[in-house]
Amino acid sequence: MESAEPWRGEARPPQAAPSRYESQKRRDWNTFVQYLRNHKPPLVLSRCSGAHVIEFLRYLDQFGKTKAWGSLDALVGRLRAAYEESGGSPDTNPFAARAIGIFLHDVRESQAKARGIPYEKNKRKRAAAAAGQGHAGGKPSSSSSTALSDSLSLSLSLSLPLRCLWLRNYKGKKAREIATRLLSQSSLN
């Protein structure tokens, strides 16, 4: 007589348990799909864009699931792979959108600044390239200085709110230098 459970008393057929990565990827994917279903108005996966993915990442941030950039980057990587495994085309993958890369870069920079350590990717490569382009001793070349003064004269012609928006394009030491020059020139006027 055959039992309803053939593995009882016998050696079970070897089934590989999913790896930790695969389990996490499946949980992340199910969370994302659930988010799409609960979205107002509900979203279909084929209509999902990079903006929806960023909205999802911000949604997760409410619950403390994306505290560190590394975990956020890993989450996007798992979701990117899960999208393609579920039949999505790599060309239409919303997790591979440029907006996601920019968002991750901004998160990494802001977290580094919050720790007091500015994030500078390939710092040595940029320093070597700058040295080869006429930057001696860390000081800008004359063409760089000319571009900066042209840029400053443009900013002085802008209203204060537009100057603030214009300055957002500059970061770090360059932004401080521009802001200092703007303040000194506007106090002279």
C-alpha positions in Angstrom: 0.0 0.0 0.0 1.4 3.4 -1.0 1.4 6.2 1.4 0.0 9.6 0.6 3.4 11.0 1.6 6.0 9.0 -0.3 8.9 10.7 1.4 8.0 9.4 4.9 10.4 6.7 5.9 12.4 7.1 2.8 15.2 9.4 1.8 13.8 12.7 0.6 14.7 13.8 -2.9 17.4 16.4 -2.7 15.9 19.8 -3.0 18.2 22.7 -2.9 16.9 25.4 -0.5 17.0 28.8 -2.1 20.1 30.8 -1.1 19.8 33.8 1.2 20.1 36.1 -1.8 17.3 34.3 -3.7 15.1 34.4 -0.7 15.7 38.1 -0.1 15.2 38.8 -3.8 11.8 37.0 -3.7 10.7 38.9 -0.5 11.8 42.3 -2.1 10.0 41.5 -5.3 6.8 40.5 -3.5 7.0 43.7 -1.4 7.4 45.8 -4.6 4.5 44.0 -6.4 2.3 44.6 -3.3 3.3 48.2 -3.3 2.2 48.5 -6.9 -1.2 46.9 -6.1 -1.8 49.2 -3.1 -0.6 52.3 -5.1 -3.3 54.9 -5.7 -4.2 54.5 -8.5 -3.0 50.9 -8.8 -0.1 50.5 -11.1 0.6 47.8 -13.6 4.2 46.6 -13.8 4.5 47.4 -17.5 3.6 51.1 -16.7 6.1 51.4 -13.9 8.9 53.9 -14.3 12.0 55.0 -12.5 9.9 57.7 -10.7 7.7 54.9 -9.3 10.8 53.0 -8.1 12.1 56.1 -6.3 8.7 56.6 -4.7 8.8 53.0 -3.6 12.3 53.5 -2.1 11.1 56.6 -0.2 8.1 54.6 1.0 10.4 51.9 2.4 12.6 54.6 4.0 9.6 55.4 6.3 10.1 52.0 8.0 13.9 52.3 8.3 14.5 49.6 5.6 16.9 51.8 3.6 19.1 53.4 6.3 22.4 52.7 4.5 23.4 53.4 0.9 24.8 49.9 0.6 21.6 48.2 1.5 19.7 50.5 -0.8 22.0 49.8 -3.7 21.7 46.0 -3.0 17.9 46.3 -2.9 17.9 48.0 -6.3 20.2 45.3 -7.6 18.0 42.5 -6.4 14.8 44.1 -7.7 16.6 44.7 -11.1 17.4 41.0 -11.3 13.9 40.0 -10.2 12.2 42.2 -12.8 14.2 40.5 -15.6 13.6 37.0 -14.1 9.8 37.7 -14.0 9.8 38.2 -17.8 10.6 41.9 -18.0 12.9 43.2 -20.7 16.3 44.7 -19.7 15.5 47.6 -22.0 12.3 48.5 -20.1 13.6 47.7 -16.6 12.6 50.6 -14.3 15.3 49.6 -11.8 17.9 50.3 -14.4 16.7 53.8 -15.2 19.1 56.7 -15.1 17.0 58.4 -12.5 17.7 55.5 -10.1 21.4 55.9 -10.5 21.2 59.6 -9.8 19.0 59.0 -6.8 21.5 56.4 -5.4 24.4 58.8 -6.0 22.5 61.6 -4.2 21.7 59.3 -1.2 25.4 58.2 -1.0 26.6 61.8 -1.1 24.1 63.1 1.5 24.9 60.1 3.8 28.6 60.8 3.5 28.1 64.5 4.2 26.0 63.6 7.3 28.9 61.5 8.6 31.3 64.4 7.9 33.1 62.5 5.2 32.5 63.9 1.7 32.2 61.1 -0.9 34.5 61.6 -3.8 34.7 58.8 -6.3 38.0 58.2 -8.1 39.6 61.1 -6.2 43.1 60.0 -7.3 42.1 59.7 -10.9 40.6 63.2 -10.9 43.7 64.6 -9.2 46.0 63.0 -11.8 43.8 64.3 -14.6 43.7 67.8 -13.2 47.5 67.8 -12.8 47.8 66.8 -16.5 45.5 69.6 -17.6 47.5 72.6 -16.3 46.5 72.6 -12.7 49.6 73.1 -10.7 49.7 72.9 -6.9 45.9 72.5 -6.7 45.3 76.0 -8.2 43.0 76.3 -11.3 44.6 77.2 -14.6 43.9 80.6 -16.2 41.2 79.1 -18.5 39.5 77.6 -15.5 39.6 81.0 -13.7 38.2 82.7 -16.8 35.3 80.3 -16.9 34.7 80.9 -13.2 34.6 84.7 -13.6 32.3 84.4 -16.7 30.1 82.2 -14.6 30.2 84.7 -11.7 29.2 87.6 -13.9 26.3 85.6 -15.2 25.1 84.8 -11.7 25.3 88.5 -10.7 22.7 89.3 -13.4 20.3 86.8 -11.9 17.8 87.5 -9.1 18.6 86.0 -5.6 16.3 83.0 -6.0 17.7 82.2 -9.4 21.3 82.5 -8.0 20.4 79.9 -5.3 19.2 77.5 -8.0 22.2 78.3 -10.1 24.6 77.6 -7.2 23.0 74.2 -6.6 24.9 73.0 -9.7 28.2 73.5 -7.9 29.4 71.4 -4.9 32.0 71.6 -2.3 35.0 74.0 -2.5 33.9 75.4 -5.8 30.5 76.4 -4.4 32.1 78.0 -1.4 34.4 80.0 -3.6 31.6 81.1 -5.9 29.4 82.0 -2.9 32.2 84.0 -1.3 32.9 85.9 -4.5 29.2 86.6 -5.0 28.8 87.9 -1.5 31.8 90.2 -1.8 30.7 91.5 -5.2 27.1 92.0 -4.2 28.1 93.9 -1.0 30.2 96.3 -3.2 27.2 97.1 -5.4 
